[in-house]
Amino acid sequence: MNFNFPVPSHEAPTAIRRKRSNVARLAVAQALAGANSTVVYATGAVVGDMLAPTKALATLPVSVFVVGMAMCTLPAGAVAQRCGRRATFLLGAGSGVLAGLIALLAVLNASFPLFCAGTFLAASTRPWCSRSALRRPIAQHLNGVRARSRP
């Protein structure tokens, strides 16, 4: 990624590099958080078919994902209001890592209930790390860099 911000004369080049790297990190984090639901939708039914005790339950992990996302949306907003966006994002990123580890363990142990629990936890990641939670800090960061560079 190339962020060509005008360098203000009163700021050290290291501060500008730090700001650029923060924007790049936030953009990558948002992309990874957004890929979460795509991966679950694309592979949840296939893995569910392999692990489910009956073929009728093959798409249950995808349904659990959707229900989990709906259940976690309002609490994520309340936590973001109360604790701030950074804490909310870190909580969501942590739950995403934990969800991936649980799903991995479920596949390795051929455990369908554990895989469903992993998809539920993966669904909780989406509201906590949503674009709306990150859009404003990235925009404020970019606007702050641009505003300081104007005469």
N, C-alpha and C positions, 0 to 999 in steps of 0.2 A: 504494500500500500504506500502510496506517495501522497503526503499531505504537505503541500507547498503553502504554508502560511507566511505572510510577510513578517519579518523579524523586527520587532520594535527595538529602537536603539537603547531603551532603558532596561531591557531584559537580557540576561545572560543567555548565550546559546544553549547552555545545559538546561535551562528552564524550558526553552522552546522544545528541545528534544524530548524532555520528560512529558510535556503536554501532548506532543504528537504520539508518543508511545502509549499514553493513557487512552487517547482516542482510538488508536489501533487495537488495543486490548479490549476496550468496550465493544468495538465492532465485531471482533472475533468471538467474544463471549456471547453476544446477541445472536450471531449466526449459528453457533453451536447449540444454544438453547432453542432456537427455532427449528433446527434439524431434528430435535428430539421427537416431536409429534410425527414428522414424516417417516422416521425410522420405525416407530411403533405401528403406524398405519400400514406401512409396506411389509413389515415382517411379523407383526403380532399374530395374524391369522395363520401364517405358515408355521411359526414355532408352536402356536396353540394347537394346530392340527397334529404336530408331532408329539406333543406332550399330553394332550387331553385324553381322558379315559374313554370318551366317546366322541365321534366326529361331530355330533351336534353342539359340542362345547368349544369347537375350534376357534370361533370368533369372540369368545367370552373375554379374552385379554383386551381386545380392542374396545369392547363395550365397557369394561372396567376402566380403561383409560379415559373414555369420554365422561363417564360418571365422576371419576376422580377429578378431572379438570373442572367440572361444574361445581363440585363440592368445595374446591380450594380457591375459587375465584374471589368470593367475598372475604374470607379470612386473609387472603394475600393483600387485598386493598386496605383492610383495617390495620394490618401490621405495617404496611408501607406508610400509612398516615401517622401511626404512633411512633415507629422506630426509625423511619427514614428509608430512603430507596437503597442505600448501600447495604444496610442490614438485611433488607428484604431480598436483594439480589444474592447476597452471600448465602442466605438460608436456602434459596431456590437452587443455587449452584451446588451446594452441599447435598441437598436431597436428590439432585440429578446424578451426582457421583454415586451416592448410596443406591439409588434405583438401578443404575447400570451394574453395580456389583451384585445386587440381589438377583437381577435377571440372569447374569452370567452364572451365578451359583445354581439357579433354578435349571438352566439348560444343562449344565454339567451333571447335575443330580437327577435330571429328568423329573422335576417336581412341577406339576401344573399349578397347584395352589400358590407355590412360591413365585412362579412366573406371573401369576395374576396380581400378587402383592407388589411385585416389582413394577408392573405396568401402572398400578394405581399410584405408586410413589413417583413414577416417571411423569404421570399426569399432573401431579402437584408441582412439578418443576415449572411447567409452562406459565401459570399465572404469576408465579414469583419472579420469573425472569422474562416477562413479556416485553414486547417492544415499547409499550406505553410506559413501563417502569424505567426503561433505559433511554428513550427518545429525548426526554427533557434534559437529563444530565449531559448527553453528547451535544445537543444543540446549545446548551448554555456554555459548555466548554469551548465549542467552536466559535460562538459569538463573542465570548470573552477574549479569545485570542485575536479575533478580527477587530473588536472594538478598541483594544489597546494599541493596535497597529495604525489606527487612523490618526492624522495630525490634529 
